[in-house]
Amino acid sequence: MTPTAPPDLPPRWSARVPSSQDVAALTALVAHHHVATRGSTSVDEAAVAFEVTGYASWTRRQLLVTDPQGTVRGWCRVHDRAAGRTVVDLTVDPEHPDADLVAAHLFAWAQETALVVAGQRGLPGTQLDSGRHVEDESQARWLAAAGYTKVRTWLQMTRPVTADEGRPGALPGPREGVTIRRVATHDTGLPVAGDLQTVHQMLEESFADHFNSYRESFPEFVQRLREDPGHRWDHWWVAEVDSDGVTLPGGAIVSSVLSADATGTEGSYVDYIGVHRRARGRGVAKALLHTVIRDAAQRGRNRVNLEVDADSPTGADGLYASMGWHTAYRTESWHRDVELPQ
C-alpha cells in the first residue's frame, strides 16, 4: 500500500523534531498517557532521553506535536529496526479533544518516513510494527484507523526475587553436561566479539520457527540492544553443552537492568532467551533463567521481568509460571505492510 499525505493538524498546532530540551515534557506526556489509559506508569526519564538524543536516537526518526499554547500533545518514533521491519511508537494525549486527528497525522507521517527508510535500504516496502497495552482503547482505535491489524498478544510477566536466592546452592544448578558462563571480556571490560556472535547465532537459530521471525544482522542486533539504557555487557550469558565429548554452544540469554520501582529497587529484565535445537530437553532454559535470578538477587534486585508470546507453541509461559512468574499485564502487536509506489 502506498503512502498518503498526512492529514492536517488542527489550526495553529505545529510539529518538529524533538531535542534534549523536550525530554521532561515528553516524559510527562508518556506518563499522562499511561495513567489515563492503564491507571499507572513506570516511565523513566533516562529512557526517554536515550531515545531523544542518546544511542537510541541513531536508528530513529522522530516528530513531536504541540498545541497552540506550546504544550506537547503527541510524539512518534519510527525505528529502523532491521531490513524490512520498522517499529512505530506513538504517544498522544488521549484526553485531548483533538487526539484522534493528532494520532492520524502522526501515523501517516510514520508511514511516509518508514517508506523513505525502506527506499534508502533498497527495499520495495516494509512491515510497520506497532502495538498497545490491552487496556488502551484509544490506541486500538488509532491503530485500526491507520490500517494496522492485531496479530499477537504478549504476556508481560514478573517474578519476585529474594536475597536468599543469591546464596550458593539456593537455586538448582545446571544438569550434568551443561555449563552456563558469562560472555568473555577483554582487559578493557568490553566483550569478546566471538562470544557476542555466538549469542546472536543462538538466538537467531533458536527463534527461526517462531512467530514473525526475521533475519537481523549481527551489527543491527548489537546496536539495538546497546541502545537500551539498562544494557550491561555483564548481563549476557552463553550455555554450553557436552555432545559426545565436544563442547558446543547450546543457548544464550540476554538481560538488562530495570529502573527502580516504587520502592526504589531496581530489577532485571530478560530481553532474550534461546535454546538451540541440539540442546533442547537438557534443562538449558531453566539453567539460564536460574542464572539471571541468582544474579539479580546478588545485585540486591527485587524482580525479574520478561515477555512471552501468549500463543507460543512451545508453551514457554507454562515454564515461566512453574518457576514463579505471573502475568502482570498484556500487550498486543499490530502490523501493517506498506510498499513504495511503483
RODO-2510 file (C-alpha; in nm, 4 decimals, decimal comma):
residues 342
     n   res          X          Y          Z
     1     m     0,0000     0,0000     0,0000
     2     t     0,1383     0,3402    -0,0932
     3     p     0,1572     0,6410     0,1409
     4     t    -0,0993     0,9183     0,1562
     5     a    -0,0470     1,2783     0,2597
     6     p    -0,0718     1,3203     0,6385
     7     p    -0,3979     1,4861     0,7474
     8     d    -0,3558     1,8439     0,8595
     9     l    -0,3055     1,9214     1,2245
    10     p    -0,5615     2,1464     1,3968
    11     p    -0,5181     2,5215     1,3308
    12     r    -0,2106     2,6800     1,4934
    13     w    -0,0691     2,3429     1,6006
    14     s     0,2877     2,2641     1,4969
    15     a     0,5232     1,9690     1,4539
    16     r     0,9016     1,9464     1,4846
    17     v     1,1895     1,7151     1,5674
    18     p     1,2395     1,6867     1,9459
    19     s     1,5586     1,7964     2,1223
    20     s     1,7126     1,7480     2,4650
    21     q     1,5063     2,0440     2,5908
    22     d     1,1896     1,8401     2,5272
    23     v     1,2812     1,5365     2,7393
    24     a     1,0931     1,6480     3,0513
    25     a     0,7806     1,7363     2,8519
    26     l     0,7914     1,4063     2,6600
    27     t     0,8346     1,2116     2,9833
    28     a     0,5309     1,3908     3,1249
    29     l     0,3324     1,3117     2,8083
    30     v     0,4150     0,9404     2,8265
    31     a     0,3322     0,9303     3,1989
    32     h    -0,0006     1,1043     3,1378
    33     h    -0,0844     0,8634     2,8542
    34     h    -0,0075     0,5629     3,0767
    35     v    -0,2107     0,6884     3,3729
    36     a    -0,5059     0,7851     3,1526
    37     t    -0,5183     0,4504     2,9721
    38     r    -0,3970     0,1936     3,2265
    39     g    -0,4055     0,3662     3,5647
    40     s    -0,0332     0,3747     3,6413
    41     t     0,3041     0,4493     3,4884
    42     s     0,6666     0,3440     3,5192
    43     v     0,8150     0,5784     3,2593
    44     d     1,1839     0,6544     3,3109
    45     e     1,3127     0,9966     3,2059
    46     a     1,6562     0,8469     3,1354
    47     a     1,4975     0,6065     2,8855
    48     v     1,3155     0,8931     2,7143
    49     a     1,6406     1,0895     2,6928
    50     f     1,8116     0,7849     2,5411
    51     e     1,5520     0,7824     2,2631
    52     v     1,5582     1,1573     2,2001
    53     t     1,9326     1,2255     2,1953
    54     g     2,1133     0,9102     2,3112
    55     y     2,2257     0,5932     2,1361
    56     a     1,8667     0,5017     2,0511
    57     s     1,8204     0,8221     1,8529
    58     w     2,0651     0,6993     1,5881
    59     t     1,8176     0,4481     1,4449
    60     r     1,5026     0,6524     1,4992
    61     r     1,3292     0,9391     1,3225
    62     q     1,1012     1,1373     1,5482
    63     l     0,8322     1,4027     1,5443
    64     l     0,6564     1,5802     1,8284
    65     v     0,3373     1,7830     1,8056
    66     t     0,2457     2,0879     2,0148
    67     d    -0,0850     2,2680     2,0608
    68     p    -0,1254     2,6474     2,0166
    69     q    -0,0049     2,7006     2,3753
    70     g     0,3159     2,5087     2,3047
    71     t     0,2196     2,2040     2,5137
    72     v     0,3485     1,8738     2,3776
    73     r     0,0466     1,6590     2,2846
    74     g     0,1981     1,3898     2,0628
    75     w     0,5249     1,2063     1,9959
    76     c     0,6013     0,9500     1,7271
    77     r     0,9175     0,7406     1,6838
    78     v     0,9989     0,5456     1,3679
    79     h     1,2641     0,2862     1,4490
    80     d     1,4631     0,1340     1,1618
    81     r     1,4848    -0,1973     1,3447
    82     a     1,6093    -0,4228     1,0638
    83     a     1,5783    -0,4670     0,6885
    84     g     1,2077    -0,4895     0,6129
    85     r     1,0884    -0,4142     0,9655
    86     t     1,0055    -0,0722     1,1101
    87     v     0,8802    -0,0221     1,4649
    88     v     0,6345     0,2655     1,5136
    89     d     0,5864     0,4003     1,8666
    90     l     0,3079     0,6552     1,9102
    91     t     0,2164     0,8534     2,2207
    92     v    -0,0724     1,1020     2,2127
    93     d    -0,2609     1,2708     2,4954
    94     p    -0,5768     1,0553     2,4841
    95     e    -0,7837     1,3080     2,6781
    96     h    -0,7350     1,5969     2,4366
    97     p    -1,0389     1,6623     2,2125
    98     d    -0,8161     1,6606     1,9015
    99     a    -0,6371     1,3370     1,9936
   100     d    -0,7807     1,1362     1,7033
   101     l    -0,6651     1,3917     1,4472
   102     v    -0,3180     1,4183     1,6021
   103     a    -0,2810     1,0389     1,6062
   104     a    -0,3900     1,0144     1,2410
   105     h    -0,1362     1,2814     1,1425
   106     l     0,1481     1,1055     1,3239
   107     f     0,0634     0,7580     1,1927
   108     a     0,0559     0,8931     0,8363
   109     w     0,3892     1,0677     0,8931
   110     a     0,5305     0,7421     1,0309
   111     q     0,4238     0,5538     0,7184
   112     e     0,5867     0,8083     0,4872
   113     t     0,9037     0,8086     0,6960
   114     a     0,9244     0,4277     0,7125
   115     l     0,8986     0,4071     0,3334
   116     v     1,1766     0,6613     0,2925
   117     v     1,3962     0,4452     0,5148
   118     a     1,2976     0,1328     0,3192
   119     g     1,3895     0,3075    -0,0040
   120     q     1,7290     0,4006     0,1365
   121     r     1,7829     0,0325     0,2133
   122     g     1,6884    -0,0545    -0,1443
   123     l     1,3722    -0,2347    -0,0336
   124     p     1,0285    -0,2214    -0,2036
   125     g     0,8488    -0,1780     0,1274
   126     t     0,8470    -0,2623     0,4955
   127     q     0,6398    -0,4054     0,7781
   128     l     0,5135    -0,1442     1,0231
   129     d     0,5170    -0,2922     1,3742
   130     s     0,3282    -0,1083     1,6470
   131     g     0,1192    -0,2082     1,9458
   132     r    -0,0738    -0,1210     2,2572
   133     h    -0,1438    -0,2104     2,6199
   134     v    -0,4643    -0,4187     2,6178
   135     e    -0,6439    -0,1600     2,8329
   136     d    -0,5614     0,1267     2,5949
   137     e    -0,8797     0,1550     2,3889
   138     s    -0,7805     0,4846     2,2288
   139     q    -0,4610     0,3292     2,0896
   140     a    -0,6622     0,0416     1,9418
   141     r    -0,8907     0,2901     1,7697
   142     w    -0,5987     0,4863     1,6258
   143     l    -0,4192     0,1730     1,5067
   144     a    -0,7277     0,0394     1,3317
   145     a    -0,7953     0,3762     1,1670
   146     a    -0,4351     0,3804     1,0382
   147     g    -0,4777     0,0391     0,8733
   148     y    -0,2995    -0,1800     1,1289
   149     t    -0,4236    -0,5274     1,2251
   150     k    -0,3799    -0,7009     1,5600
   151     v    -0,1554    -1,0049     1,5098
   152     r    -0,0380    -1,1193     1,8524
   153     t    -0,0875    -1,0926     2,2276
   154     w     0,2064    -1,0872     2,4690
   155     l     0,2187    -1,1689     2,8374
   156     q     0,4286    -0,9276     3,0413
   157     m     0,5404    -1,1453     3,3311
   158     t     0,7180    -1,0699     3,6571
   159     r     0,8820    -1,2830     3,9261
   160     p     0,9806    -1,1606     4,2724
   161     v     1,3399    -1,2188     4,3770
   162     t     1,4564    -1,2664     4,7353
   163     a     1,8016    -1,2109     4,8790
   164     d     1,8223    -1,5782     4,9787
   165     e     1,8190    -1,6797     4,6116
   166     g     2,1617    -1,5240     4,5669
   167     r     2,3259    -1,7622     4,8108
   168     p     2,5233    -2,0654     4,6885
   169     g     2,3018    -2,3689     4,6401
   170     a     1,9751    -2,1782     4,6888
   171     l     1,8767    -2,2375     4,3266
   172     p     1,9344    -2,5535     4,1214
   173     g     2,2492    -2,5624     3,9124
   174     p     2,2715    -2,6841     3,5518
   175     r     2,2346    -3,0531     3,4742
   176     e     2,5402    -3,2646     3,4066
   177     g     2,6900    -3,1779     3,0689
   178     v     2,5529    -2,8217     3,0738
   179     t     2,7596    -2,5162     3,1645
   180     i     2,6459    -2,1534     3,1904
   181     r     2,9089    -1,8815     3,1637
   182     r     2,9101    -1,5080     3,1238
   183     v     3,0355    -1,3766     2,7900
   184     a     3,4126    -1,3344     2,7983
   185     t     3,5607    -0,9856     2,8188
   186     h     3,8887    -0,8171     2,7335
   187     d     4,1001    -0,6385     2,9939
   188     t     3,9127    -0,3209     2,8988
   189     g     3,5829    -0,4751     3,0116
   190     l     3,4439    -0,4876     2,6598
   191     p     3,3074    -0,8247     2,5463
   192     v     3,4927    -1,0611     2,3159
   193     a     3,3369    -1,0419     1,9706
   194     g     3,3301    -1,4180     1,9258
   195     d     3,1025    -1,4622     2,2267
   196     l     2,8653    -1,1879     2,1113
   197     q     2,8466    -1,3570     1,7723
   198     t     2,7698    -1,6862     1,9463
   199     v     2,4828    -1,5238     2,1381
   200     h     2,3482    -1,3780     1,8144
   201     q     2,3735    -1,7151     1,6392
   202     m     2,1989    -1,8987     1,9235
   203     l     1,9091    -1,6530     1,9286
   204     e     1,8721    -1,6359     1,5506
   205     e     1,8664    -2,0137     1,5136
   206     s     1,6506    -2,0719     1,8222
   207     f     1,3796    -1,8325     1,7021
   208     a     1,3856    -1,9354     1,3347
   209     d     1,0486    -2,1125     1,3650
   210     h     0,8789    -1,8590     1,5924
   211     f     0,6096    -1,6029     1,5090
   212     n     0,7231    -1,3206     1,2791
   213     s     1,0839    -1,4387     1,2864
   214     y     1,3155    -1,2449     1,0562
   215     r     1,6859    -1,2183     0,9955
   216     e     1,8600    -0,9458     1,1897
   217     s     2,2244    -0,8860     1,1091
   218     f     2,4830    -0,9045     1,3865
   219     p     2,5564    -0,5266     1,3750
   220     e     2,1827    -0,4472     1,3905
   221     f     2,1383    -0,6864     1,6828
   222     v     2,4245    -0,5447     1,8895
   223     q     2,3382    -0,1810     1,8141
   224     r     1,9716    -0,2289     1,9048
   225     l     2,0443    -0,3895     2,2409
   226     r     2,3165    -0,1354     2,3136
   227     e     2,0536     0,1383     2,2723
   228     d     1,8713     0,0274     2,5888
   229     p     1,9756     0,2448     2,8874
   230     g     1,9577    -0,0703     3,1006
   231     h     2,2067    -0,2552     2,8814
   232     r     2,5069    -0,4146     3,0541
   233     w     2,7594    -0,6466     2,8887
   234     d     2,7888    -0,8498     3,2092
   235     h     2,4207    -0,9431     3,1753
   236     w     2,4852    -1,1714     2,8746
   237     w     2,5390    -1,5468     2,9245
   238     v     2,6139    -1,8433     2,6990
   239     a     2,5037    -2,2030     2,7640
   240     e     2,7421    -2,4765     2,6542
   241     v     2,6562    -2,8449     2,6268
   242     d     2,8646    -3,1580     2,6013
   243     s     2,7921    -3,3502     2,2816
   244     d     2,9853    -3,6778     2,2630
   245     g     3,2846    -3,5196     2,4327
   246     v     3,2713    -3,1979     2,2298
   247     t     3,1648    -2,8707     2,3940
   248     l     2,9169    -2,6791     2,1772
   249     p     2,7088    -2,3646     2,2342
   250     g     2,3549    -2,4669     2,3252
   251     g     2,1762    -2,1439     2,4124
   252     a     2,2053    -1,7892     2,5360
   253     i     2,0288    -1,5312     2,7484
   254     v     2,0497    -1,1518     2,7354
   255     s     1,9205    -0,9454     3,0251
   256     s     1,9306    -0,5818     3,1286
   257     v     1,8607    -0,3515     3,4228
   258     l     1,5056    -0,2435     3,5044
   259     s     1,4750     0,1036     3,6523
   260     a     1,3777     0,1339     4,0175
   261     d     1,0160     0,0643     4,1126
   262     a     0,8047     0,2460     4,3721
   263     t     1,0235     0,1023     4,6489
   264     g     1,3363     0,2454     4,4871
   265     t     1,4689    -0,1008     4,3966
   266     e     1,5980    -0,1997     4,0545
   267     g     1,5074    -0,5214     3,8764
   268     s     1,6390    -0,7365     3,5920
   269     y     1,4733    -0,7913     3,2555
   270     v     1,5144    -1,0929     3,0264
   271     d     1,5423    -0,9420     2,6802
   272     y     1,6060    -1,2732     2,5029
   273     i     1,6447    -1,6388     2,5886
   274     g     1,7065    -1,9042     2,3268
   275     v     1,7877    -2,2746     2,3364
   276     h     1,9359    -2,4336     2,0256
   277     r     1,7654    -2,7442     1,8886
   278     r     2,0662    -2,9616     1,9696
   279     a     2,0394    -2,8689     2,3381
   280     r     1,6648    -2,8982     2,3949
   281     g     1,5439    -3,1347     2,6646
   282     r     1,8557    -3,0837     2,8769
   283     g     1,7255    -2,8174     3,1147
   284     v     1,9159    -2,5361     2,9425
   285     a     1,6312    -2,2829     2,9624
   286     k     1,5859    -2,3376     3,3368
   287     a     1,9611    -2,3126     3,3939
   288     l     1,9775    -1,9812     3,2051
   289     l     1,6773    -1,8402     3,3915
   290     h     1,8147    -1,9505     3,7288
   291     t     2,1381    -1,7724     3,6366
   292     v     1,9558    -1,4427     3,5850
   293     i     1,7509    -1,4867     3,9039
   294     r     2,0649    -1,5626     4,1049
   295     d     2,2468    -1,2651     3,9534
   296     a     1,9553    -1,0329     4,0302
   297     a     1,9449    -1,1489     4,3911
   298     q     2,3187    -1,0983     4,4327
   299     r     2,2826    -0,7442     4,2998
   300     g     2,0079    -0,6642     4,5504
   301     r     1,7264    -0,6505     4,2944
   302     n     1,3697    -0,7470     4,3731
   303     r     1,2259    -0,8840     4,0483
   304     v     1,2930    -1,0365     3,7087
   305     n     1,0548    -0,9452     3,4270
   306     l     1,0124    -1,0875     3,0787
   307     e     0,7761    -1,1024     2,7816
   308     v     0,6345    -1,4187     2,6249
   309     d     0,4101    -1,4888     2,3289
   310     a     0,0661    -1,5799     2,4650
   311     d     0,0187    -1,8149     2,1674
   312     s     0,3659    -1,9697     2,1644
   313     p     0,3538    -2,3341     2,0530
   314     t     0,6480    -2,4080     2,2843
   315     g     0,4397    -2,3456     2,5958
   316     a     0,7077    -2,1171     2,7357
   317     d     0,4554    -1,9369     2,9559
   318     g     0,3968    -2,2663     3,1381
   319     l     0,7685    -2,2998     3,2101
   320     y     0,7829    -1,9454     3,3453
   321     a     0,4734    -1,9976     3,5608
   322     s     0,6273    -2,3139     3,7072
   323     m     0,9338    -2,1114     3,8048
   324     g     0,7393    -1,8385     3,9836
   325     w     0,6496    -1,5878     3,7131
   326     h     0,2970    -1,4450     3,6848
   327     t     0,1359    -1,2184     3,4279
   328     a     0,1312    -0,8523     3,5324
   329     y    -0,0429    -0,7240     3,2172
   330     r    -0,0857    -0,7950     2,8458
   331     t     0,0170    -0,6098     2,5327
   332     e    -0,0606    -0,6562     2,1642
   333     s     0,1370    -0,6337     1,8397
   334     w    -0,0349    -0,4616     1,5460
   335     h     0,1168    -0,4795     1,1964
   336     r     0,0708    -0,3217     0,8569
   337     d     0,2629    -0,3950     0,5360
   338     v     0,3327    -0,0950     0,3115
   339     e     0,5043    -0,0643    -0,0268
   340     l     0,6752     0,2120    -0,2189
   341     p     0,4843     0,3415    -0,5194
   342     q     0,5806     0,1668    -0,8445
***
